[in-house]
Amino acid sequence: MPTRRIALAGLATVIAAPAAVAAAAPTLGAEERELAARAAAWLEALTEARGDFIQTDSRGRVSRGEVFIRRPGKARFAYAPPASLLVVADGTNVTVADPRLKTFERYPLVATPLSLFLSRRIRLDGDTQVTAVRRYGEGFEVTARDSRRQAEGRIALTFSDSPLALTGWTVTDAQGRSTRVELKDFRKVSGLPASLFVIEDPRPRAPGRGKM
């Protein structure tokens, strides 16, 4: 599957990756568990947010755009030209539309790392398994994977410590390729229009072809 199909704003680079070898659950210290719990509580309390993002892929290519989040289950990543890519999670599926290449592809949300932090409840001892917690500078990083194995690879969420806030993430697929997303001016908001999280297939419908 071409890399373009699995870009997904650095959040679903593992959709088509080969299965990774399951790792044993790590033993986290008290401070690590506390930081992971703080991160999960912050994400659960997040309802709507917007901001800008800078994405750097495994080859060093940089893309920029705007992100909108509505938990649970919804997100929109609008890439700035020349990428012009649009990625929308509607609560059930993640859709990737590329007007320039005239492509439109849809994947189950549960098959992407988006589901790890867009879920209504974030249980670090359940579907989401924390594999590492690391402090750095004025923040910390929480690395997690899907314990159900529906989404391969792992995601490392970075947070500022004071005030506590999500500052970005890195997705690493089963082949070790990483994509970094840095958030800028990411802030909680309210009243995002529902239309942001709806995307229709722009391609002409062939006779007899049903809805996706």
Secondary structure by P-SEA (a helix, b strand, c coil): ccccccccccccccccccccccccbbbbcaaaaaaaaaaaaaaaacccccbbbbbbccccbbbbbbbbbcccbbbbbbbcccccbbbbbcccbbbbbbcccbbbbbbbcccccccccccccccccccccccccccccccbbbbbccccccccbbbbbbbbccccccccccccccccbbbbbbbccccccccccccccccccccccccccccc
